Amino acid sequence: MQKMLLAFIFGVITCQTLPVLPPQPAVYLLLCLLVLLGLRLYPFKIKKPSISLQVFFIFGIGLFWAAWIGESRLSQQLIPVLEKKQVTATGYIVGLPKFYAVQVDDSKISSTQVCQI
């Protein structure tokens, strides 16, 4: 189990140390290869697959996961057309924040604190 965890972590670290994220087709190709490898590893085999093959599989899962998360984070950036342009946002106020007072009684200290919900 510890080898699998280390393999996943090394897959994530490998992706994070790359100068650029892998291109999206390469990430999906990696996913397809991992699915095929997973099908070879786990379904109807009687004997247990080698530990090195399992570690490689988990390493690939970590690499895929980090690339997928990185790609999803980068896709949330502002499009270049809208950069340095004034944008107007409209909406309406539903309500004001509600405040309530809490009385704190202690043998030595008595104070009132205002808390925001």
N, C-alpha and C positions, 0 to 999 in steps of 0.2 A: 504494500500500500504506500509506503514511503517513497519507493522508487517511482510509482505512478504519479504521486504528487510532485516530486522533483522534476519529472519529465514534463508535466503540464506547466510548471513554473518556468522551466528552461525554454519551452515553446513560446510562452508569453514574452519572456525576456529577449529571445531571439528576434521576435517581431518588433519589439520596441527599440532594439538597437540598430535596426535597418535604417539607412539614410532616408528612404521613402517607403511608404506603404506598398505592398505588392499590388499590381493591377488587379482589378476586380475579376477579370476572366481567370487569372492565375489562382485567385482565392477560391473560385467556384470549382476549378479543376482540382485543387487540393481537397476540397470537400468531397468531390466524386471519388477521388482515389482513396480517401479515408473511409468512405462508405463501402467501397469494394474491399478494402483491407479489413474493415470491421465484419463484413459478411464472411470473409475467409477465416477470421479469428473465432467468432463466437457461435455460429448457429449449430449445426448438427454434428459437430466434431466430438469424438469420444475422448481423444487425448487432448491434453491442455497445450495451447500454443506456447511457443518459446517466450521467455520473459523479454528478450530483446525486441521481438516483434510487438509485444504489448506496449513496451516503453516507447517504441517508435510511433505507434498508433496514438498514444496519449500525448506525445510531443507534438504530433500533427494537429491534434484537437486543440491544444493550447495555442499553437501558431495560428490556426484558423480563427479561433475565438478572438484573439487580440487583433487580428487584421479586420475582422468583421466589426468589432466595437470601434476601432479607430476609424474605419470608413463611415460608420454611422455618426460618429462625432463630427467628422469633417463635413458631412453633408448638411449639417445644421448651421453652417456659416452663412453670412449674408451674401447674397449674390453681388458680383462686382458692379453691376449696373446701378444698384442702389447705394453704393458707397459714396460718402461725402455729399449726399443729397438730403434735403429736408423732407422728412416724412411726418404726416399728421396722423395721429391716432385719435379715434373718437370712441366714446363710450358713455356710460352713465353710472352714477353712484347708487349702489343698492342700499347702503345704510352707513351709519357712522359707527365707529368702534364703541363697544360697550365697556364701561368701567364699573368696577365695584370696589368697595372698601372692605378690607379685612382687618379685624381687630385682633391684635396679638397681645395676649395677656401672659406675662411672665411674673415671677415673684419679684424680680428686680427691674424689669423693663416693661413699659406699657407704651406701645406706639401704634399708629395706624399706617398701613401700607396700601397704596393704590396699585391694583393689578389690572392689566389689560387682558381681555379674553381674546 
